[in-house]
């Protein structure tokens, strides 16, 4: 079941990425998708992060991305930052969290460069 849900999330992402669906189309089934962002199964986290890069901006999606950025694996955190940047989410909370993340990363880390790029663009 979870694998099927993950595939559905990936398919949904591609529909928005290719602009087959518009933000108003998302509103039609948003209530069915929204609970997955609140309490995703482990196998759904990455598909949801990827989907979030192309879904319309929503506070619950931003909250999900912040959780992944804060507590996710480095891979998930990196993709969460991609989604945050792609959708144009900006806030003091995001900036503070990214500054905190910087202290634990090596100078040559690709994730560090991604964070610095985001911070430079958001100032």
N, C-alpha and C positions, 0 to 999 in steps of 0.2 A: 504493500500500500504506500509506504513512504517513498519507495523508488518511483512509483507512478506519479505521486505528488511532485517530486523533484523534477521529473520530466515535464510535467504540466507547467511548472514555474519557468523552466527553461524555454518552453514553447511560448509562453506568455511574454517573456522578455524579448524574444525575437520579433513577435508581432508589434511591440512598441518600438523596438530599435529600428525596424524597417518602416515605421510610420504607417503600418496597416491599420493599427488601432490608434485612436486619438484619446486625449485625456477624458473627453466626455464618454467614450466607450468604456473606459476603466470604471467610471462611476456606476455602470450597470451591474458589475459583478464585484465591486469593491468589498461589500459586506462578506462575501464568501472567502475572499483572500485575506482580509485584515487579521483574523485570528492567528494565522500562521506567523505573522510578524511579532505577535505578542509572546507566543510560546512555541517556537519551532522545534521540531524533532531535529536531532543532530544532523541527519542526512539532508535536511531542508535548508540548513543555514547558508551554505554556499550558493545554492540556486536563488535564495531570497536576496542575498547580498547582490548578486549579479542582476537580478530583476530590478532591484531598487535603483540601479543606475539609469534605468529607462522608464520607470513608472512615474506618474505625476508626483510632484512634491506633496508630502503629507507629514504631519507631525509624528504620527506613529511609525512611519518609515524612517524618519530622521532619528527617532529614539532607538529603533532597532539597530541602525547603523552605528550610533554612538556606543551602544552596548558591545557590538562586535569590535569596534575600534579599541575600546577600553579593555575588554576581557578576552577577546578572540585570539586565536593563534596568530602568529605573525602573518601568515598567508591570508587568513580571513581579515585581519586588521588592514592589510595592504589593499585588499579588494574593497573593503568598506570605505577606505579613504578615496579610492577611485570613484565609487558610487557617490560619495559626498561631493567630490569635486565635479563630477559629470552633471549632477543635478543642480549644482550651484548652492548647496546648503552652506550657510555662513552663520557662525555664532561665536560668542565669547567662550562658550562651553567647549566647542570643537577646538578652538585655538588653544585653550588651556590644556586640554587633553593631549593635543599634539606636542605641545612644549614639554609635557611630562614624558611622553613617549621618547622624545629626542634624547633624553638623558640616559636611556638604556641602550642606545644604538651606537654601533661603531661608526667611525668617520667615513668608511667606504660603503656603508650599507645602502642598498638601493631604496629601501623603505625610508631611510633618513633623507635621501635626496627627494623622494616623493613628498615627504612632509614639508621640507624646506620650500619646495616649489609651490605647494598649496598655500603655505603661510605667506610667501612673497606675493601671490596673486590675491590673497584675501585682505591684505593691508591697504 
